[in-house]
Amino acid sequence: MALHACLRPHKCTSCSFASKNMKDLRHHMMTHTNEKPYSCQVCGQRFNRNGHLKFHMERLHTHEPSLRKAHSVPSQQTIIINSDEEALATLQNLQAGQTVISPERL
C-alpha cells in the first residue's frame, strides 16, 4: 500500500481524502469549510464550483437550450380541456411544444 501512496500526494487534513493534484484538494476542502464562492446573479444561490453554477443557470434561468440539449428532439405535450373556462386558463398558460385539443376532437 505504501508503494502507491505517492500517487496521491495531496492529503486532506480533515479526512482520508487524497488527490493527485492540488486543485482537486482545494475543491475538496470546500466541503469542510462550506465555502461557496460562486453565486447566481438571478436568485443568489451559492455554489462551490463554477460548473455547478453554470448547470443551475442553464436549468433554471435561461430559455435558450444549451449546447448539450441542442441535439435532442423537443417533446410535445397534449392538453385535453373539458370546459370553456378551463380552455381559457389553459390557453393563457400554454408553453412551447404544448398542443390543446377539445374532447370533441378526440
C-alpha positions as CSV (number, residue, x, y, z in Angstrom):
1,M,0.0,0.0,0.0
2,A,2.9,2.4,0.8
3,L,4.1,1.8,-2.7
4,H,1.1,3.7,-4.2
5,A,0.9,6.5,-1.5
6,C,3.0,8.7,-3.8
7,L,0.2,8.6,-6.5
8,R,-2.0,10.8,-4.3
9,P,0.4,13.1,-2.5
10,H,-2.1,15.9,-1.7
11,K,-3.9,14.8,1.5
12,C,-6.8,16.4,3.3
13,T,-6.1,17.3,7.0
14,S,-9.7,16.7,8.0
15,C,-10.5,13.3,6.4
16,S,-8.9,10.5,4.4
17,F,-9.3,12.2,1.0
18,A,-6.1,12.3,-1.1
19,S,-5.7,13.6,-4.7
20,K,-3.2,13.7,-7.5
21,N,-3.2,17.4,-7.8
22,M,-3.6,20.4,-5.5
23,K,-6.7,21.8,-7.4
24,D,-8.8,18.8,-6.5
25,L,-7.7,19.1,-2.9
26,R,-8.7,22.8,-2.8
27,H,-12.2,21.9,-4.3
28,H,-12.5,19.1,-1.7
29,M,-11.6,21.4,1.2
30,M,-14.7,23.5,0.4
31,T,-16.8,20.6,1.6
32,H,-15.3,21.1,5.1
33,T,-15.4,24.9,5.1
34,N,-18.8,25.2,3.4
35,E,-17.1,27.9,1.2
36,K,-19.3,28.7,-1.9
37,P,-17.5,31.5,-3.9
38,Y,-19.8,31.3,-7.0
39,S,-23.2,32.9,-6.7
40,C,-26.2,33.2,-9.0
41,Q,-26.8,36.8,-10.1
42,V,-30.5,36.0,-10.6
43,C,-31.6,34.2,-7.3
44,G,-28.5,34.5,-5.1
45,Q,-28.0,30.7,-4.7
46,R,-24.3,29.9,-4.0
47,F,-22.1,27.1,-5.3
48,N,-18.7,25.7,-4.5
49,R,-17.9,25.1,-8.2
50,N,-18.3,27.2,-11.3
51,G,-19.6,24.2,-13.2
52,H,-22.4,23.8,-10.7
53,L,-23.4,27.4,-11.1
54,K,-23.4,27.1,-14.9
55,F,-25.6,24.0,-14.7
56,H,-28.0,25.9,-12.4
57,M,-28.2,28.8,-14.8
58,E,-29.0,26.5,-17.8
59,R,-31.6,24.6,-15.9
60,L,-33.4,27.4,-14.1
61,H,-32.7,30.8,-15.5
62,T,-32.2,30.5,-19.3
63,H,-34.7,29.9,-22.0
64,E,-32.1,29.1,-24.6
65,P,-31.2,25.4,-25.0
66,S,-27.7,24.5,-24.0
67,L,-25.3,23.0,-26.5
68,R,-25.9,19.6,-25.0
69,K,-29.6,19.9,-25.4
70,A,-29.5,21.3,-28.9
71,H,-29.3,17.8,-30.4
72,S,-32.3,16.4,-28.5
73,V,-35.8,16.5,-30.0
74,P,-38.2,18.6,-28.0
75,S,-41.1,16.7,-26.5
76,Q,-44.7,17.7,-27.3
77,Q,-47.4,17.7,-24.6
78,T,-51.1,17.4,-25.4
79,I,-53.6,19.0,-23.0
80,I,-57.2,17.9,-23.2
81,I,-59.7,20.5,-22.0
82,N,-63.3,20.0,-20.8
83,S,-64.9,23.5,-20.4
84,D,-64.6,27.0,-21.8
85,E,-63.2,28.3,-18.5
86,E,-60.6,25.6,-18.5
87,A,-59.8,26.3,-22.1
88,L,-59.2,30.0,-21.4
89,A,-56.9,29.2,-18.4
90,T,-55.1,26.6,-20.4
91,L,-54.5,28.9,-23.4
92,Q,-53.2,31.6,-21.1
93,N,-50.6,29.2,-19.7
94,L,-49.7,27.4,-22.9
95,Q,-46.0,26.9,-23.3
96,A,-43.9,26.0,-26.4
97,G,-44.3,22.4,-27.5
98,Q,-47.8,22.1,-26.0
99,T,-51.0,21.4,-28.0
100,V,-54.6,21.8,-26.8
101,I,-57.4,19.7,-28.1
102,S,-61.0,19.6,-27.0
103,P,-62.9,16.3,-26.2
104,E,-64.9,16.8,-29.4
105,R,-61.7,16.4,-31.5
106,L,-60.8,13.1,-29.8
